[in-house]
Amino acid sequence: MPKRQIEQMMWADACAAMDRAERLRRQFFHHGESRWEAPIDVFETDQALSILVALPGVELDSISVTLSAGTLLIKGERPLPSELQNARILRMEIPYGRFERRIELPPVPLEISGRHLANGCLMLRLEKGSWR
């Protein structure tokens, strides 16, 4: 394999590692506070936006959802199970503690018309309004 191709592969690997590290940093720390971001999927139809938020282990009544000035804010907390409070951590990949996710929305009138939790995911429906 030519030296130039090896250098390009090494550079691509280094960039990918830096991207992974940055995603982890954003997922767990915000403004010096320990918070994590839940992964989301956003879908759009002519009538609504549907947002799926992965929040396994989080109860619906502990999730706050607000819509203001074109931004959807989802926040809450996933507590560490009480039986694990005094356990020694060998590996921790599932984030616990406070979470917050801000989602910039398209510039159309929207109203939260539904929210439910299924299979560890919060499903939000935002109905599109008409321009007035």
N, C-alpha and C positions, 0 to 999 in steps of 0.2 A: 504494500500500500504506500502511495507517495506521501512524503513528509507533510505536504500542504494539507492533504486530506485528513491525516492524523491530527494535525493542529486544529482543523475545523471541527472535528469530532470532539476533541478535548474542550474547545471553547463552547460548543453547544452543551456538553455535559455540565460545565461549570455554570453556564447561564441557567440551565434547568435547575440545578441545585440551589442557586440564589433565589430563583422564583419560588421554589418549595419553602425555603427558609422565610421569605417575606410573607407568604400565605400563612404560615404557622404563626409568625409574629402578629399579623393582623387578626388572626383567629383568636388569640389568647390575650393580647394586650392592647388597650386603647387609652391614649392620653395618660400613660403611667398607671392605669388601673388594670386589674386583672378582670377582663371580660372576654367573652368569646363571641364569634359570629356564627350563627346557624347557616348552613348552606340552603340556598333557595333555588326554585325554578319558577319562572314567570311565563305565563301563557296568555295570549290575547285572542279574543274573538271580536266580531263587530259590536257585540253588546257589553262585554265585560273583560276585565283582567282577572285571571286566577293565579294566585300565588301559593306555592307549596313550600312549606318551611319544615326542614327536618329537625324535630325536637323530641326524640325518644326520651322517655322518662320524665317528661314535663307535663304537669296537669293543666288542663284548659283554663281553670280559674286562676292560675298563677301567671298567665300570659297577658300582658297589656298591649293593645293594638290601638294606635292613634293615627289619624290622617290629617295632616296640616300642611298648607302651602306647597302642595305637590310632592310631599314626602310622607312615606308610610314608615312608622316607627313601631317595631316589634321588640318588646323587652320582657324579661322575667328572670327566673333562676332555676337551674337544675341542681338540686342538692345532692351531695354525696350520700348514698344510703347509710343510715345510722349504724348498721352492723359493720361498716367499713371505716368508721371514724377513727378508730385506734389501730388500724391495720398498717403495716409497713408497705409502702408503694414500691413494687418491683417494676411496673410498667404502667403508664397512664396515657392513653391515647384518646379517651372519651373526655371531652371538656365538661367540667362541673363549675358551679358558681353562677355568677350573673352573666346574662347574655344580652346583647343589644344588636339589632340589625336595622339599618336605615336603607330604604329603597327609594331612589328618585323615580318618580312616575312621569308618564308622558303628559304633556300640557293639555289635558282634557278634563272636564268635570267628572269626578269619581266619588262614589259613595260606597262605604262598606255595607254589603248586603247580606253577607253570610260568613260564618266562621265555625269550623268544627275540627275535631281532632280524630284522626283515623290512622291506625298502624304506625303511631309515633310521629305523624306529620300533621302540622297545622295547615288546613286548607282555608284560604281567604278568597272571597269573591268580592270584587269591586265593580259595581255597575257603572257603566258610562252614562253620563247625563247628556242633555242636549245643550248646545250653545244658546245663550239667551241674549 
